[in-house]
């Protein structure tokens, strides 16, 4: 069976929107209430901005914003995965790895 290649643009946009929405929803609670003394606040705020930029990057002809926002999202996710050193076999670890791989997809693919 051959892949349905004409659906690739729709699948890419669906992936972009759901990835950005998950990042946004997951980090919105990190900026409320505003706590400028917390690193978690700044990481969550950065993730909110980058998730919006990931969507905006899809509308532009150049892929720079998509690649940079996905790269920064991936780096923050790797930081959040590595710093607390969670148990290696946990659902949250694999969820984090899934998000890192999605971020890497947009770094490698662009628009």
N, C-alpha and C positions, 0 to 999 in steps of 0.2 A: 504494500500500500504506500503510495507516495504522499508526502506531506502537503498540506493545504497552504501553499506559499502565499497566496493572495490574502490570507488572513494574518500574515505576519505584522503588518502595520497596526492592525487592531489589537493583536496580542501584545505588541510592544507598548501601546498606549494603555492597555488594561493593566499590564504589569507596572508601568510607571505610576499610574494613578493609585493603584492599591498599595504599592510600596510607599509612596509619598504620604498617602492617607494614614497608613499604619504608623509611620515615623511621626507624623504630626499628632495623631491621637495619643500615641504612647508617650509623647514628650510634653503635651499641653499641661499636664498636671505638675510638671517639674518647674514651670514658671509661675504658678499660682500657689501661694502668694509670692510676690516679688521679694527675693532674698539676695541682694547683690553681694553678700559675703560668702555665698555658697558656690562651689565649683559646679555642683549639679545644676544649679540655676543657669549658669552660662552655657553648659553643655546642652541642656534642654532648649534654651533659646537659640543656640546655633543650629541645632537639629530642626527646629521649627522653620527657621529662615531657609536652610538648605533644602528642606522638603518642598517649600514653595518654589525655590529656584530650579528644582528638578522638573517640576511641571512647566515652568516658564521656558526652560531650556528646550523643551520639545517643540515649541512654536518657532524657535529661531533657526536660521539656516546654518549657522555655525554651531558646532557641538561643544564648544569650550565650557559653557555654563553647566551643561549636563555632566560632562566628564569631571569637572572640578567639584561640583556639589556631590556627586556620587563618591568621588575619592575621599572627600572630607567626611561624608557620612560613614563610609567604611572605616576610616581611621578612628573616628569617635567610637564606633561600635567595637572595634578591636580593643581600644582602650578600656571601654566598659566591660568587655569580656575578660581581659587579662588582669586588670588591677585588683578586683576583689578575689581573684582566684577561686571561682565557685567549684563545686563538685564537678568532676569531668563528665559524669553520666547524670545529666539532669535535663529536663525538658527545656528549661530556660537557656541552657547552653546551646542546644541544637536550634532553638528559635533564633538565637543570636547569630549562629553560624549561617543559618538560612538568610538572614538579613544581610550579613556580610557578603555572601555569595551574590545576592541580588544587586548590592552596591557595586561589586566587582563586574557584574554583567554590564551595567551602564557605563562603567569606566572603560571597559573593553569595546563595547558596541557603540556608545555615543547615542545619537538620535537614531 
